[in-house]
C-alpha cells in the first residue's frame, strides 16, 4: 500500500493522448531514458534521435486508438481514490501527480517567491507525440521543456523489472514521476539548460541536473508522507524506501554501463552513478529542503552536504 485510501484523485491533471507538435530537446528520464540524445540507444536499443525528431516507425494504426475523450473518461471512472491508486499503475501515477502539484504548489512559491505552474503530464500506451518528438516505452519517461510536459508509458515499469532488475513497486514508480516533475521545477528555475551546455562527464552539468531532480523527488517523498493534504502517502516504510533506492541504484550510469558494455566510463556519464543517485534522493528525503539539493555548488557529488550519516 502507498496512498491513503481516502485520498480523492483529480484525473484532470493528466492527459491520455492527443500529442503535441513542435520540436525540442527531451531531458533525462528517471531511468536514464534520454538526455541530449546521448544514451537512449545504449539503454533501450533505439536511436534517441528518432525519438526527438519524430522519426521511426509508427507503432499504432490510427483507427485502433481509442479516442482521447474515451480514455480520459475511463481514467476518471477507474481512478477515483487512493485505494484505486494502490491497485492500478496508471491511477498511482495520477495520485502521484496530484500529490506533487499539491506539494510544489505550496512549497515552490514560499521557497522562491515565484508562481508555481503545473506541468502537463501525458500517460499513454505504445506511441505518443510530444513537443520533443515521438515518445514510446522504449525511450522511457522524460520531460519535454518544449511543451513543459512529462511523458510516461505506464508499461515502462514492466521494462524496469525485466531489463533493469528493479522491483518497481509503489514508491519506486512514484519516484520516477517525481524525478520528471523535478525537471519541470528546474525548468521553472532556469537551470535545465545547464545539461545542454555541459552534457557529459562524471562532474558535468548534465549529471548535476539529474542528481538535483533525484533530490527533488526525495523532497516530495519527505513532505508527501506527512499528515495533511488531499492526496497523501501513508507513512513510508523501510521496505518502500529500499525499493525506491533500488530503482535509483539499477539506473545509475555505472551500473548500466557495466551491464551493457562490461565497464563503466565516467567520462560518458550523463545521470550520475548508482551511489550518487541514491545519496541525492536520500538528501531530499531526509531534509525536505530545496537548499540541500543545490548540486551545482556541490564540490563532492558523492557526499551531499545535507545527507545524514
Buried (B, 14 or more C-beta within 10 A) or exposed (E): BBBBEEBEBBBEBBBBBBBBEEEBBBBBBBBBBBBBBBBBBBBBEBBBBBBBBBEBEEEEEEEEBEEEEEBBBBBBEBBBBBBBBBEBBBBBBBBBBBBBBBBBEEBBEEBEEEEBEBBBBBBBBBBBBBBBBBBBBBBBBBBBBBBBBBBBBBBBBEBBBEBBEBBBBBBBBBBBBBBBBBBBBBBBEEBBBBBBEBBBBBEBBBBBBBBBBBBBBBBBBBBBBEEEBEBBBBEBEEEBBBBBBBBBBBBBBBBBBBBEEEEBEBEBBBBBBBBBBBBBBBBBBBBBBBEBBBBEEBEEBEEBEBBEE
